[in-house]
Amino acid sequence: MTTGPSRLTPHPPVSMNAAGGRCTVVVGCQWGDEGKGKIVDVLAESADIVARYQGGANAGHTVHVHGDEFILHQIPSGILHPGKRCLLGNGVVLDLPKFFAEYDALVERGIELEGRIGISQRAHLLLPYHRALDHAAEVRAREKIGTTGQGIGPAYVSKSGRRGVRVTDLGNAPRLERLVERAMGDALQELEVGRFAATELEAGVWAALALAGRTLPMATDTGREIVEALAAGRSVLMEGAQGTALDLDHGTYPFVTSSNTTAAAAATGLGIGPTAISAVLGVVKAYTTRVGNGPLPTEFDEEMGERVRELGGEFGATTGRPRRCGWFDAVQARYAARVNGLTGLAVTKLDVLDSLDEIRIATVYRVDGELTTEFPADTWSLSRVEPVLERHPGWRAPTTEAREISDLPVEAYSYLARLQELTGVPIEIVSVGSRREQIIHV
C-alpha cells in the first residue's frame, strides 16, 4: 500500500528545567549504531557539558569533522568541540588502558583535552579478567549472544554482585589490593586457567591499575557538576551507548547489552534527578540495523542486505562486524518512543536510501496469524513475526546537499512525514551524510 503525503509538524521549543538550564538526553531508538555520535557532535556546539551515562568500550561513535574521521569509544562525542566539559558518569564501566589510548590518540591529533574530562568517582572499572570471562562465556554458550567481547557484561556482573572496583578505590591502595585479590580469585576459579595464564592475566590487571595516577585527577562527582551547571543556566547534553532494543529490561532479552540504555538511565547513570531533564531526543536510522544475534523483524534478504550494507557502510565501529539491515520498523520505533518518553526525533542516513526505487515501512506485525501494533516482550515470538510492509516510492535523487527540509525531493519529504506520523514524535533533525554540515534542522 502507498500512502499520500503527510506534513512534518514544527517541533515545540525545548523547555528549560526548574533550575533554569536546558538538559537534553540523546538516546538510540533501535539496536544501536543509529548515528548518535554525529547528532551529539552537532548539538554539542550549543552545549556546555556533554555527559555519557552508561556502557563502555563496546560503544563506537563515529564523527566526521572537516574531512577527518574520529571513532570515539569511551570519551563523549562533544570532545571535538573546543572548551566543552565532557563527563563519564557512574553508569559507565571504564576500561582504563583503552580510555587513555583513546585520550592520547586525540591529543596526538591536536585535540586539547587538559581539564576537559571528568570521570565519576563512582564509576566501575572494567579490568582484563572481565574480558577473559566474556570470551569464555561466549565460547561456552549454547545460544550465542554475539557480544563485542569487551568484557562489558562481566563488569556489570561484578558491579551488581557488589565485588566491583570503582574509581574512588584507586585512591586507597590497601583497599584496592584487597578488592582486586578477591575479584581475581573469583575470576580465576571460574576461568580454570593454568598458572602461566593466571600470572599473565594478573600482570595485565595491575598494569591497568597503575594508571591510577592519571585517573584520579579527573575524578569528580558528575551529578554535582551537572546540577550546578543547570542552576547557573548552562546547557547539558547527555548521551548513551547502544540502543533501546538492547536495553537490559526493555530490549530483546537475552540478546541485549548489560546495562539500561533508555533515557531513564541518564538520571541514575549520572547522579541527577529525573526532573532535571528537559527533553529526550531519539535517534533512528531511516532504515534498521543490528549487530550480533537476535531477532530483526524487517531484515532484508541477502542481496538487498548486502546492497544497503555497502551503501551505508554498515560495519561495526568497535568490532568491524557487518551489520544486518532491514526496513524501518515503526512498531519497534513506537515502542522506543513510549519507553523513552521522546520529545523529538532525529532521523539519520536518509541519503543511504537515495538510489532505491521503492522503500518499505513495517507498520504492524502478524504473529501466528494475528495482527498486532505492539512490540512483543517475548523475544521468541518476535523472531517469528511477519512484518506488514507499507510501500513508498523512492526519490532516486541525491539528498546529500540538502540543508533545508524544503530542499528534499517530495518523495523523501513524504517518507519522513510518514515516519513522524507512525511514531507520533515530531522530527527535529535529519542527517543526509556523515559530515557535520550535512544536517537539516526541521
C-alpha positions, 0 to 999 in steps of 0.5 A, spaced: 500 500 500 502 507 498 500 512 502 499 520 500 503 525 503 503 527 510 506 534 513 512 534 518 509 538 524 514 544 527 517 541 533 515 545 540 521 549 543 525 545 548 523 547 555 528 549 560 528 545 567 526 548 574 533 550 575 533 554 569 538 550 564 536 546 558 538 538 559 537 534 553 538 526 553 540 523 546 538 516 546 538 510 540 531 508 538 533 501 535 539 496 536 544 501 536 549 504 531 543 509 529 548 515 528 548 518 535 555 520 535 554 525 529 547 528 532 551 529 539 557 532 535 552 537 532 548 539 538 554 539 542 556 546 539 550 549 543 552 545 549 556 546 555 557 539 558 556 533 554 555 527 559 555 519 557 551 515 562 552 508 561 556 502 557 563 502 555 568 500 550 563 496 546 560 503 544 563 506 537 561 513 535 563 515 529 564 523 527 566 526 521 569 533 522 572 537 516 574 531 512 577 527 518 574 521 521 574 520 529 571 513 532 570 515 539 569 509 544 569 511 551 570 519 551 563 523 549 562 525 542 562 533 544 570 532 545 571 535 538 568 541 540 573 546 543 572 548 551 566 543 552 566 539 559 565 532 557 563 527 563 563 519 564 558 518 569 557 512 574 553 508 569 559 507 565 564 501 566 571 504 564 576 500 561 582 504 563 588 502 558 583 503 552 580 510 555 587 513 555 589 510 548 583 513 546 585 520 550 592 520 547 590 518 540 586 525 540 591 529 543 596 526 538 591 529 533 591 536 536 585 535 540 586 539 547 583 535 552 587 538 559 581 539 564 576 537 559 574 530 562 571 528 568 570 521 570 565 519 576 568 517 582 563 512 582 564 509 576 566 501 575 572 499 572 572 494 567 579 490 568 582 484 563 579 478 567 572 481 565 574 480 558 577 473 559 570 471 562 566 474 556 570 470 551 569 464 555 562 465 556 561 466 549 565 460 547 561 456 552 554 458 550 549 454 547 545 460 544 550 465 542 549 472 544 554 475 539 557 480 544 563 485 542 567 481 547 569 487 551 568 484 557 562 489 558 557 484 561 562 481 566 563 488 569 556 489 570 556 482 573 561 484 578 558 491 579 551 488 581 554 482 585 557 488 589 565 485 588 566 491 583 572 496 583 570 503 582 574 509 581 574 512 588 578 505 590 584 507 586 585 512 591 586 507 597 591 502 595 590 497 601 583 497 599 584 496 592 589 490 593 584 487 597 578 488 592 582 486 586 585 479 590 578 477 591 575 479 584 581 475 581 580 469 585 573 469 583 575 470 576 580 465 576 576 459 579 571 460 574 576 461 568 580 454 570 586 457 567 593 454 568 598 458 572 602 461 566 595 464 564 593 466 571 600 470 572 599 473 565 592 475 566 594 478 573 600 482 570 595 485 565 590 487 571 595 491 575 598 494 569 591 497 568 591 499 575 597 503 575 594 508 571 591 510 577 595 516 577 592 519 571 585 517 573 584 520 579 585 527 577 579 527 573 575 524 578 569 528 580 562 527 582 558 528 575 551 529 578 554 535 582 557 538 576 551 537 572 546 540 577 550 546 578 551 547 571 543 547 570 542 552 576 547 557 573 543 556 566 548 552 562 546 547 557 547 539 558 547 534 553 547 527 555 548 521 551 548 513 551 551 507 548 547 502 544 540 502 543 533 501 546 532 494 543 538 492 547 536 495 553 537 490 559 529 490 561 526 493 555 530 490 549 530 483 546 532 479 552 537 475 552 540 478 546 541 485 549 547 489 552 548 489 560 546 495 562 539 500 561 540 504 555 533 508 555 533 515 557 531 513 564 538 511 565 541 518 564 538 520 571 541 514 575 547 513 570 549 520 572 547 522 579 541 527 577 534 527 578 529 525 573 526 532 573 532 535 571 531 533 564 528 537 559 527 533 553 529 526 550 531 526 543 531 519 539 535 517 534 533 512 528 536 510 522 531 511 516 532 504 515 534 498 521 540 495 523 543 490 528 549 487 530 550 480 533 544 475 534 537 476 535 531 477 532 530 483 526 523 483 524 524 487 517 531 484 515 532 484 508 534 478 504 541 477 502 542 481 496 538 487 498 542 486 505 548 486 502 546 492 497 544 497 503 550 494 507 555 497 502 551 503 501 551 505 508 557 502 510 554 498 515 560 495 519 561 495 526 565 501 529 568 497 535 568 490 532 568 491 524 562 486 524 557 487 518 551 489 520 544 486 518 539 491 515 532 491 514 526 496 513 524 501 518 520 498 523 515 503 526 512 498 531 519 497 534 520 505 533 513 506 537 515 502 542 522 506 543 518 512 543 513 510 549 519 507 553 523 513 552 518 518 553 521 522 546 520 529 545 523 529 538 526 525 533 532 525 529 532 521 523 539 519 520 542 516 513 536 518 509 541 519 503 543 511 504 536 510 501 537 515 495 538 510 489 532 505 491 526 505 487 521 503 492 522 503 500 518 499 505 515 501 512 513 495 517 507 498 520 504 492 524 506 485 525 502 478 524 504 473 529 501 466 528 496 469 524 494 475 528 495 482 527 498 486 532 501 494 533 505 492 539 512 490 540 512 483 543 516 482 550 517 475 548 523 475 544 521 468 541 515 470 538 518 476 535 523 472 531 517 469 528 513 475 526 511 477 519 512 484 518 506 488 514 510 492 509 507 499 507 510 501 500 513 508 498 516 510 492 523 512 492 526 519 490 532 516 486 535 523 487 541 525 491 539 528 498 546 529 500 546 537 499 540 538 502 540 543 508 533 545 508 527 540 509 524 544 503 530 542 499 528 534 499 525 531 493 517 530 495 518 523 495 523 523 501 519 529 504 513 524 504 517 518 507 519 522 513 512 525 514 510 518 514 515 516 519 513 522 524 506 520 523 507 512 525 511 514 531 507 520 533 514 524 535 515 530 531 522 530 527 527 535 529 533 533 525 535 529 519 542 527 517 543 526 509 551 524 510 556 523 515 559 530 515 557 535 520 554 540 515 550 535 512 544 536 517 537 539 516 534 542 522 526 541 521 
